[in-house]
Amino acid sequence: LGGPINSTADITFDGTNFKSISAPVDLMTGIAACPSAQRLYAGVWVNFAAGRPSTMNDACVVDQLATNLTTNPTYSIASMMADFAKSDSFRLRTVGN
């Protein structure tokens, strides 16, 4: 009690490679660079934009948005939403979907 706090932790973002994290910015940077986190982020935005849970019909557009996030560091939320609005899963949706 009363000693220094060790805030450093070794964590993995991909299940195999460990990285030493000692500050919140290190954690945020690691999560943002993780492809699985980018896919999850794209999927949540598709859910939000569609106003419904994702369906199998959304899988291709989620994959494309995640790829855009991974390959283009300046890919914005506005670009993601514009790309989703042009997708078949958005344009060709039916009542109840």
Solvent accessible surface area in square Angstrom, and as a share of the most:
residue,aa,sasa,rsa
1,L,235,1.17
2,G,84,0.81
3,G,49,0.48
4,P,139,0.87
5,I,161,0.82
6,N,126,0.65
7,S,81,0.52
8,T,65,0.38
9,A,50,0.38
10,D,98,0.51
11,I,50,0.25
12,T,47,0.27
13,F,55,0.23
14,D,87,0.45
15,G,57,0.55
16,T,103,0.60
17,N,104,0.53
18,F,139,0.58
19,K,96,0.40
20,S,66,0.43
21,I,15,0.07
22,S,62,0.40
23,A,38,0.30
24,P,107,0.67
25,V,89,0.51
26,D,45,0.23
27,L,73,0.36
28,M,125,0.56
29,T,78,0.45
30,G,7,0.07
31,I,83,0.42
32,A,66,0.51
33,A,71,0.55
34,C,13,0.08
35,P,85,0.54
36,S,77,0.50
37,A,26,0.20
38,Q,25,0.11
39,R,103,0.38
40,L,125,0.62
41,Y,88,0.33
42,A,0,0.00
43,G,13,0.13
44,V,83,0.48
45,W,60,0.21
46,V,0,0.00
47,N,53,0.27
48,F,147,0.61
49,A,37,0.29
50,A,24,0.19
51,G,71,0.68
52,R,42,0.15
53,P,107,0.67
54,S,51,0.33
55,T,51,0.30
56,M,171,0.76
57,N,107,0.55
58,D,0,0.00
59,A,34,0.26
60,C,109,0.65
61,V,17,0.10
62,V,5,0.03
63,D,66,0.34
64,Q,96,0.43
65,L,1,0.00
66,A,11,0.08
67,T,69,0.40
68,N,30,0.15
69,L,33,0.17
70,T,74,0.43
71,T,98,0.57
72,N,63,0.32
73,P,134,0.84
74,T,115,0.67
75,Y,30,0.11
76,S,51,0.33
77,I,82,0.42
78,A,77,0.59
79,S,45,0.29
80,M,1,0.00
81,M,47,0.21
82,A,49,0.38
83,D,43,0.22
84,F,3,0.01
85,A,44,0.34
86,K,133,0.57
87,S,18,0.11
88,D,84,0.44
89,S,16,0.11
90,F,55,0.23
91,R,137,0.50
92,L,116,0.58
93,R,116,0.42
94,T,87,0.51
95,V,158,0.91
96,G,81,0.77
97,N,73,0.37
